Amino acid sequence: MEELLKVDNLVTQFRTPKGKLSALREVSFSVDKGETLCIVGESGSGKSITSLSIMGLLPSNGEVSDGSIQFKNTELVGKSERELERLRGNEMSMIFQDPMTALNPVFTIGYQLCEPLMIHKKLSKKEAIHESIELLTKVGIPNPSEKLKNYPHELSGGMRQRVMIAMAFACEPSLLIADEPTTALDVTIQAQILDLIYDLKEQIGMGVIFVTHDMGVVAEIADKVMVMYAGEVVEVGDVETLFNDPQHPYTKGLLAAVPNVDDKDQSLNTIEGSAPSLDEPINGCPFHPRCPFVMESCKVEKPPLFKVSDYQESKCWLQEESANDKSTVTS
């Protein structure tokens, strides 16, 4: 498959009164054309910061301090804001988690939908309005021509989220980054949106990065899954392999915490403890204070990302022996 996005050893830091704090630590992954990568992990694991780093939308105190982000073989790190603006909304689009802050409260829905169509697709105002109505219809908004006249505060949270999704689809981007886009929607609309993303991906070969907490959604739409913890990638693999044979203890904990609707007597599994804060020093594996399989080596030395198979990698010392066995067989 054709590689669309390649992120290599990405380090993102924030300037604070306590000094520079690392939110992402040597994050590497790729997305092919027509592929859906789901990024999962607890709140604070670095999922959204990864998305914002790619889009060049970090807060003013944030910066990509090391690493590479290549989109269609073009390096994005170091590009000017003007250069990034030409890509955003056109070649790359993002659906934000909170539509309350993503939509401008002083402009109508119609203005905000038409603007990218007129700028990037060079449509006339009349053509942009017609296409905006079609987009709102696709995402399940009733009376779309009337909704164009509304301001964001006049719509419900679910409606605003659907407007955000319509805006992201407007220019048929090559890469769509969706940061928990269906959180505010009921299950019926969620299914429609997931189908819409899938259809557009199939039609134009769009690559998708889908950030979510919902493992059910991951199982439904992902081609590949990346598990993040404390700003690091701890496991990555194709969706079938990762669900059927998770290697990292954190991944196992996440999957075990998913309720089984068929077992009414099952108690809800949890991962004990909490993730480290950004200003907390990390020695060894960042997950070791919470890991049920912790070893002495885990406390002092950070594991590399071991290649478990052609389809799976895991950053855990438990995989060292199996990785060495495979290399011995290969040699």
N, C-alpha and C positions, 0 to 999 in steps of 0.2 A: 504493500500500500504506500501511497505518497504521503510523506511526512509534512504536516501542516505547521505544527508548533513543536519547538524543542527547548525545554528549560534545563539548564545545566548548572549545577552547584549554586543555586540562587540563595543569596544571603540578603535579607531585608532587616534593616535596623531602624529604631526610633530614638530620636534625641529627647532625653528627659533630664530633669534636675539631678537624677542619679547617674547621669552619663548615658552612653549609647547602650540600648538593650536590643538583643537580637530576637525578632519575631519569627524569622525563618532561618534555618540552618542547613545550608548545602542541599537544597531541594532540587531534585532532578526528575524529569519525566518527559514524555512526548505524547502528542496527539496526532493521529493520522487523519487524512481527509476522509470524512464519512464515519469517523469513529466517535463513540461516546465514552468519555472518561468520567467516572463518578469519584469525587473526593469525599471521604467520610472521616469522622472523628468527632470528639467532644467539642463543645464550645471552647474557644481559646486555643485550639490545636494548630491554627494557622491556615485554615481553609480559605476564609475570605481574604486574608492578607495576600495569599498566593494569587487570587483572582485580581485584586487591586494592583498588585505589582505588575502583572502581565498587561493590564490596561493602562498603566501609568497614572493611576488615580489615587495614589497614596496620600494621606494627610500631609500637611506642610512640614511636619516634623519627622516624616518617614522618608527613607531612601533605599534604593537597591544599592548596597555597598559592594557587592561582589557577585560574580556569576554572569550568565548569559541567558537572554530570552530571544530566540530566533523565530520569527513568524514568516513563513514562506521564504526561508533562507535569508531574511533581512534582520539584522540585529536591532532590537528595540531599545536596549539599555543605552542611555546616552542620547537618544533622539530628543529633539526639541518638542515643546508642547504643540507647536504648530504642525509639526510632522505627525505627531500622534493623533491630533484632531482629524487629520485626513483619513486615518485608519478607523478611529472610533466611530461607531454608528454606521460605517460603510462596510469595511472588511471585517471588523471585529465589533461585536455588540455584547452588552451585558445586561442581564435582568437582575436588578438589585432586590435584596431581601425585604427592605422596608419601602413600600411605595409612597408612604407619607413624606419621606425626606427626598426621594428620588424625583418626584414630579414638582415642577415649579408652581407654587400656589398662586402666582399673579398672572399666569397665562392660561388660556382655555386649553382643553384637551385637544381640540382641533389644531390650534397653533403649534402645540408641542409635537403632534403627530406629523403635521405637514412640513415642519421645518427641515428635518433630515431628508425627506423626500425631495424637497426643492433644492437643497444644497448638494446632496450626493447624487441623486438621480436626475437632476436638472429638469424636474417636472414643473409645469405651470401650476398656478395656484388651484385652478379648476381641476386639473389632473390629480394633484396631490390630495384634494378633498375627496375625490372619487375613490382613490386608492385607500385613503384613511378609513372611509366607510366600509370598504371591503375587508380591511384588516380587523376592524372592530367586530365585524360579523363573524370572521374566522375564529376569534377568541371568545365568542359566545356572549357578546354584549347586545342586549335588545335595543331597538330604536337608535341605531348608531348615528344617524344624521343629527338627531337631537342631542346625543351625548357629546358630540363635537363642540357644542356651544357651552357645555358645562365647565366649571372650574373644578380642580381636584377635590376640594372640600365638599363638593356637592355629591360626590360618589362614595359608595361604601368602600371598605378596605379591599374586599375581593374584586370590586370593579376597578379600583385603581391599579391593582396588581395585574389585571388583564390588559389594561391600557399600557402598562410597562412592557408586557410581553409583546403586544402589537407593535410598539415602538422598536423593540429589539429586532423584530422580524422585518421591519419596513424595507430595508435595503438588501435583504437576503444575504446576510453576512457569510463569510467563509468560516468564521469561528464564532460560536455563541457560548458565552460564559453565563451560566444561570446559578445564582446564589440563592438556594432554597426558594425557587420561584412559586411553588404551589403551597407554601406554608399557610397563607391566609385564605385558601380556597377550600370549598367543600369537596368531597371525594368525587362527585360527578364532574365538576368543572376541572378538578385535578386530572382526571382521566382524559378529558378532552384536550387539555394543554399538553400532556405528555404525548398524546397521539399527534398533535399539531407539530410539536418539536420533531418527532420521529418522521413525519411526512416530509417536513422541510429538509431534514437531514438527507432523506432518500432522494428528494428531487434535485437538490443542488450540491450534494456531496459535502454538506456542512459538517465541520467538526464541532463537538459539543463537550464542554467541561461543565459538569452538573454537580454542584455542591449540595449535600443533603445529609440529614440525620436519619432519614427513613430508609431502612435496609430493604423494605418491600419495594420501594421505588427503584433502588439500586438493582435488585434482582430482575426487575421488569425491563429497564432501559439500558443498563450498562453493557459495554463491550469489555471494558477494563476498569479495575477499581484500584484507587490509591488510598491507603489508610495513613492518616497523619496523627502525630502525637507530639505535643510540646514543640511545634515548629519544625518537625522532621518527618520524612517519609519513613514509616516503619515496615510497611508491606505494600507490594504492588503485584497485581496478577490479573489474568483474565477472570471474568465474573464467575464462571462455572468452577474453575479450579479453586478460587479464593473462598467461595461459599462451601464447597464440598470438602476442602482440605486446607483450612487456614493454618498458617505456620506460626505467626507471631502471637504471643499470649494476649496482647491487647486486642488483636483482631478476633481471637477466640472469645474474649470477654464481651466484645460488642455484639457478636452473633448470638452468644448465649443469653444476652439481655433482651433479645427480641421475643415478645410474648408468643406462645403457641396457642392459637385460638381453639385447637382441637383438644387441648388438655386443660380442662377447667380447674383441675386441682394443682396445676403447676404453680409453684411460687416464682416470683419475679427475681431473676438473677441480677446482681449488680456487680460493678467493679469497685472494690473497696478503695477508700482514699480519694484524693483529688489530684488533678494535673498541677505541675509546678507553675508558679507565676513567672513573668518575664524576668524579674529581678532576682530570682532564686538561682543560686549557682548549681550547675548540674555536673555531677561527677559520674562517669560511667554511663550506663544506659539510663535515659531519662525516665523509663517506666519501672525501673527496678524497685522503688519503694512500694509499688502497688502489685508487683508481679508475684503470683503464687509459685513460680518456678525459679525464683531468684537464686543465683550462685555468687560466690565471692568475686569472680571475674566481672560480673555485671556491675558491681559497685565501684569499680576502679577504672575500667576501660570501656570506652564506647565501641559497640560492635559495628563492623561494616555492613553493607547491604549484601548479604549472601545470595548467590544465585541458586535457588532450590531446584528449579527446572527451567525449561525454555519459556515457560509461561508465568513464572512466579519468582519473586525475590523477597527476602525477609531480613530485617535488621535485628537479629537476635543471636546470642551466643549458642542457643540450642541448635541452631542450624549449622554451626561450624563443623561438627563431626560429619553430618550428611554431605555437606559441600566438599569436604576433604575426601570423603569416600568416592564421590562422583569424579573429582579431578584425578584420583588414583586410577579409577577404571578407565577414564579417557586417555590418560598417558600410557 
